[in-house]
Each structure stands twice: as C-alpha cells, then as structure tokens.
Amino acid sequence: MSSKAWKTRQQNDPYVRRARDEGYRARAAYKLLELDQKDALFRNVKTVVDLGSAPGSWSQVARRRLGEKGRVVALDILPMDSLPGVVFIQGDFREDSVLAELERWLQADKVDLVLSDMAPNLSGIGPADQARSIHLAELAVAFAQEWLDPSGRCVVKVFQGAGFDSLLTDFRRTFVRTKVRKPAASRPESKEVYLVGSGLT
C-alpha cells in the first residue's frame, strides 16, 4: 500500500477518528474493548501482562478497566511512551533475559490476564512471516501456561494460514473454553483473528 493510500485510509477510518477523540494511542484499543464486552476479560482481574504492547492502546484499556487497583506490565521490542500506572519493559520477548526481567516484575505472583497483540516485522515473504507469527503466538501460550492463574484468561492474536490449525488445537488443550474472535475493528481484509481462552485445563 502506498503512503498516500495509507493516509487516505487512516483519514477515513472511523476507529482512527474515535481513538483520537477518546484518547487512545491506536485504533487497536477497540479490538480489545469488543473482546472484553463479549468475554468479560477484566472481571476480577488484578494483574495484566500486555505482550506486544506498543504504542500502548491495549495497556491504556487495561489500566482504565482496572482503575487505580491492580498491575499492568507491558512489554515490546519497540519503544513505548510511558503510561501512568503501567510498567513497561523494552526488549525481545524471545530472549531469556527479557523474559527474566518480566518475571522479576511479577514477583512470583500469578497473572489474571495475558494479552498478546504481538506480530513480527513483516518481510513480505508470506510463508516466513506466517511462521514467525505462529511462533510468537506459541510463545504467548507457553507463557500463559506457566504464569496464568488457573481461573485466568488469555487473548492471543494470530493470523490464519499455515500453522493456525495446530496452534488452535494446542490452545483448546490449554484452556477450558476457547473462542475465535474477529473484532469489528479488525480490518476485513486482514487474516488476523484473536484466540480467547479462559480457565487452564
């Protein structure tokens, strides 16, 4: 997509305008808000981990949903401007040292909600990009398996394509209830969907 076409699409996108009006950093906020409306993600939540957090709109939603209570720990390989009440770790989630820092912030406490909007930097080579996307989703699920409270919830972005069915099977084995969601704010042409799991098996 050319820069001109991208700019035109952004200007005509109602979610972009709404995000600007309501103080969210990105239109992606409305994906999470819809998922929360359907699946009550933030019910009885005290600790949230936001993977792939930049530029911060999901952390904003989490912070607003939790009010003044609870913790939000965000992580991304990209920089993210600070948000009140949000701990941000910049680093590659695939690296042991970065994961160790995240775990230090959790202080051995279980997590009530794991959010993963992680996506790879696209190379333009479809199969390779898809494989990296599935790998990031698998890492998010593995993190949830280790750190999520037994009654907790997990949301993972994934792109439909090679490896999706296997990931979905693993997700269903991991959680008591699994939903596959395509929020209205997700662009129709995008292959992204969100897996929503609740209750570890």
One Martini backbone bead per residue (centre of mass of N, CA, C, O) as a GRO file, in nm:
protein
  201
    1MET     BB    1   0.095   0.037   0.024
    2SER     BB    2   0.070   0.349  -0.012
    3SER     BB    3   0.102   0.641   0.158
    4LYS     BB    4  -0.153   0.769   0.041
    5ALA     BB    5  -0.350   0.534   0.091
    6TRP     BB    6  -0.300   0.517   0.395
    7LYS     BB    7  -0.389   0.805   0.466
    8THR     BB    8  -0.677   0.779   0.358
    9ARG     BB    9  -0.765   0.545   0.536
   10GLN     BB   10  -0.717   0.686   0.808
   11GLN     BB   11  -0.911   0.932   0.758
   12ASN     BB   12  -1.168   0.715   0.705
   13ASP     BB   13  -1.138   0.593   0.988
   14PRO     BB   14  -1.340   0.561   1.261
   15TYR     BB   15  -1.130   0.447   1.470
   16VAL     BB   16  -0.923   0.669   1.446
   17ARG     BB   17  -1.106   0.900   1.534
   18ARG     BB   18  -1.197   0.779   1.803
   19ALA     BB   19  -0.919   0.754   1.933
   20ARG     BB   20  -0.856   1.054   1.928
   21ASP     BB   21  -1.110   1.146   2.097
   22GLU     BB   22  -1.049   0.915   2.346
   23GLY     BB   23  -0.720   0.876   2.391
   24TYR     BB   24  -0.603   0.670   2.198
   25ARG     BB   25  -0.316   0.543   2.032
   26ALA     BB   26  -0.511   0.322   1.894
   27ARG     BB   27  -0.748   0.130   1.725
   28ALA     BB   28  -0.695  -0.140   1.887
   29ALA     BB   29  -0.867  -0.083   2.138
   30TYR     BB   30  -1.144  -0.191   2.006
   31LYS     BB   31  -1.077  -0.484   2.013
   32LEU     BB   32  -1.056  -0.519   2.321
   33LEU     BB   33  -1.331  -0.399   2.398
   34GLU     BB   34  -1.495  -0.618   2.251
   35LEU     BB   35  -1.380  -0.863   2.395
   36ASP     BB   36  -1.472  -0.773   2.674
   37GLN     BB   37  -1.774  -0.762   2.615
   38LYS     BB   38  -1.791  -1.076   2.539
   39ASP     BB   39  -1.560  -1.201   2.779
   40ALA     BB   40  -1.487  -1.062   3.044
   41LEU     BB   41  -1.170  -1.010   3.096
   42PHE     BB   42  -1.170  -0.801   3.370
   43ARG     BB   43  -1.279  -0.993   3.566
   44ASN     BB   44  -1.111  -1.012   3.855
   45VAL     BB   45  -0.857  -0.826   3.793
   46LYS     BB   46  -0.500  -0.757   3.889
   47THR     BB   47  -0.315  -0.891   3.652
   48VAL     BB   48  -0.138  -0.763   3.362
   49VAL     BB   49  -0.016  -0.884   3.045
   50ASP     BB   50   0.145  -0.698   2.770
   51LEU     BB   51   0.208  -0.821   2.457
   52GLY     BB   52   0.285  -0.606   2.226
   53SER     BB   53   0.214  -0.290   2.322
   54ALA     BB   54   0.283  -0.116   2.105
   55PRO     BB   55   0.184   0.207   2.179
   56GLY     BB   56  -0.061   0.135   2.427
   57SER     BB   57  -0.377   0.076   2.403
   58TRP     BB   58  -0.409  -0.181   2.578
   59SER     BB   59  -0.297  -0.057   2.837
   60GLN     BB   60  -0.511   0.158   2.859
   61VAL     BB   61  -0.750  -0.029   2.891
   62ALA     BB   62  -0.648  -0.181   3.138
   63ARG     BB   63  -0.618   0.062   3.327
   64ARG     BB   64  -0.915   0.152   3.311
   65ARG     BB   65  -1.041  -0.119   3.410
   66LEU     BB   66  -0.876  -0.125   3.692
   67GLY     BB   67  -0.794   0.142   3.769
   68GLU     BB   68  -0.611   0.183   4.069
   69LYS     BB   69  -0.588  -0.113   4.051
   70GLY     BB   70  -0.340  -0.302   4.002
   71ARG     BB   71  -0.151  -0.454   3.725
   72VAL     BB   72   0.065  -0.334   3.449
   73VAL     BB   73   0.255  -0.528   3.214
   74ALA     BB   74   0.474  -0.425   2.957
   75LEU     BB   75   0.580  -0.547   2.619
   76ASP     BB   76   0.848  -0.450   2.383
   77ILE     BB   77   1.071  -0.401   2.119
   78LEU     BB   78   0.946  -0.135   2.120
   79PRO     BB   79   0.886   0.166   2.191
   80MET     BB   80   0.715   0.331   2.482
   81ASP     BB   81   0.533   0.545   2.611
   82SER     BB   82   0.444   0.643   2.897
   83LEU     BB   83   0.223   0.514   3.160
   84PRO     BB   84   0.017   0.540   3.399
   85GLY     BB   85   0.048   0.240   3.578
   86VAL     BB   86   0.283   0.132   3.377
   87VAL     BB   87   0.493  -0.126   3.306
   88PHE     BB   88   0.791  -0.106   3.100
   89ILE     BB   89   0.939  -0.338   2.863
   90GLN     BB   90   1.225  -0.342   2.662
   91GLY     BB   91   1.205  -0.621   2.435
   92ASP     BB   92   1.264  -0.956   2.350
   93PHE     BB   93   1.058  -1.220   2.419
   94ARG     BB   94   1.271  -1.446   2.308
   95GLU     BB   95   1.447  -1.358   2.545
   96ASP     BB   96   1.555  -1.456   2.850
   97SER     BB   97   1.622  -1.178   2.981
   98VAL     BB   98   1.342  -1.052   2.934
   99LEU     BB   99   1.172  -1.264   3.076
  100ALA     BB  100   1.313  -1.228   3.350
  101GLU     BB  101   1.222  -0.937   3.396
  102LEU     BB  102   0.922  -0.993   3.395
  103GLU     BB  103   0.931  -1.195   3.635
  104ARG     BB  104   1.033  -0.992   3.843
  105TRP     BB  105   0.777  -0.810   3.839
  106LEU     BB  106   0.582  -1.046   3.936
  107GLN     BB  107   0.685  -1.193   4.199
  108ALA     BB  108   0.542  -1.489   4.166
  109ASP     BB  109   0.283  -1.396   4.050
  110LYS     BB  110  -0.003  -1.438   3.919
  111VAL     BB  111  -0.197  -1.417   3.625
  112ASP     BB  112  -0.515  -1.302   3.496
  113LEU     BB  113  -0.400  -1.153   3.219
  114VAL     BB  114  -0.321  -1.234   2.881
  115LEU     BB  115  -0.174  -1.027   2.632
  116SER     BB  116  -0.149  -1.068   2.259
  117ASP     BB  117  -0.024  -0.839   1.988
  118MET     BB  118   0.180  -0.989   1.840
  119ALA     BB  119   0.413  -0.907   1.566
  120PRO     BB  120   0.593  -0.926   1.301
  121ASN     BB  121   0.823  -0.823   1.098
  122LEU     BB  122   0.772  -0.766   0.775
  123SER     BB  123   0.912  -0.913   0.467
  124GLY     BB  124   0.699  -1.031   0.232
  125ILE     BB  125   0.725  -1.334   0.317
  126GLY     BB  126   0.470  -1.520   0.382
  127PRO     BB  127   0.570  -1.788   0.521
  128ALA     BB  128   0.766  -1.649   0.719
  129ASP     BB  129   0.565  -1.461   0.859
  130GLN     BB  130   0.375  -1.684   0.958
  131ALA     BB  131   0.579  -1.839   1.129
  132ARG     BB  132   0.640  -1.602   1.325
  133SER     BB  133   0.353  -1.564   1.426
  134ILE     BB  134   0.315  -1.845   1.547
  135HIS     BB  135   0.555  -1.834   1.741
  136LEU     BB  136   0.451  -1.599   1.916
  137ALA     BB  137   0.192  -1.740   2.002
  138GLU     BB  138   0.330  -1.981   2.140
  139LEU     BB  139   0.477  -1.811   2.354
  140ALA     BB  140   0.224  -1.696   2.487
  141VAL     BB  141   0.105  -1.969   2.572
  142ALA     BB  142   0.347  -2.061   2.742
  143PHE     BB  143   0.328  -1.831   2.943
  144ALA     BB  144   0.041  -1.894   3.040
  145GLN     BB  145   0.096  -2.183   3.145
  146GLU     BB  146   0.296  -2.066   3.377
  147TRP     BB  147   0.139  -1.773   3.484
  148LEU     BB  148  -0.147  -1.845   3.498
  149ASP     BB  149  -0.422  -1.851   3.642
  150PRO     BB  150  -0.653  -2.099   3.648
  151SER     BB  151  -0.889  -1.856   3.602
  152GLY     BB  152  -0.780  -1.726   3.366
  153ARG     BB  153  -0.687  -1.518   3.080
  154CYS     BB  154  -0.650  -1.527   2.708
  155VAL     BB  155  -0.497  -1.324   2.441
  156VAL     BB  156  -0.439  -1.407   2.085
  157LYS     BB  157  -0.274  -1.324   1.810
  158VAL     BB  158  -0.358  -1.444   1.475
  159PHE     BB  159  -0.287  -1.592   1.161
  160GLN     BB  160  -0.429  -1.719   0.902
  161GLY     BB  161  -0.278  -2.036   0.824
  162ALA     BB  162  -0.002  -2.172   0.860
  163GLY     BB  163  -0.045  -2.333   1.184
  164PHE     BB  164  -0.327  -2.265   1.302
  165ASP     BB  165  -0.458  -2.540   1.372
  166SER     BB  166  -0.240  -2.627   1.575
  167LEU     BB  167  -0.272  -2.390   1.768
  168LEU     BB  168  -0.572  -2.433   1.831
  169THR     BB  169  -0.539  -2.710   1.955
  170ASP     BB  170  -0.350  -2.617   2.186
  171PHE     BB  171  -0.544  -2.411   2.306
  172ARG     BB  172  -0.774  -2.618   2.373
  173ARG     BB  173  -0.587  -2.781   2.573
  174THR     BB  174  -0.532  -2.533   2.773
  175PHE     BB  175  -0.843  -2.457   2.766
  176VAL     BB  176  -1.168  -2.479   2.856
  177ARG     BB  177  -1.217  -2.209   2.686
  178THR     BB  178  -1.275  -2.127   2.331
  179LYS     BB  179  -1.228  -1.841   2.118
  180VAL     BB  180  -1.301  -1.702   1.792
  181ARG     BB  181  -1.209  -1.370   1.697
  182LYS     BB  182  -1.357  -1.083   1.499
  183PRO     BB  183  -1.330  -0.777   1.518
  184ALA     BB  184  -1.456  -0.491   1.382
  185ALA     BB  185  -1.162  -0.341   1.392
  186SER     BB  186  -1.085  -0.552   1.204
  187ARG     BB  187  -0.981  -0.581   0.911
  188PRO     BB  188  -1.129  -0.754   0.659
  189GLU     BB  189  -0.849  -0.825   0.498
  190SER     BB  190  -0.758  -0.953   0.746
  191LYS     BB  191  -0.624  -1.261   0.906
  192GLU     BB  192  -0.692  -1.176   1.179
  193VAL     BB  193  -0.717  -1.324   1.504
  194TYR     BB  194  -0.870  -1.416   1.826
  195LEU     BB  195  -0.770  -1.591   2.104
  196VAL     BB  196  -0.992  -1.706   2.367
  197GLY     BB  197  -0.907  -1.791   2.700
  198SER     BB  198  -1.043  -1.999   2.977
  199GLY     BB  199  -0.912  -2.179   3.183
  200LEU     BB  200  -0.715  -2.407   3.291
  201THR     BB  201  -0.658  -2.757   3.239
   0.00000   0.00000   0.00000
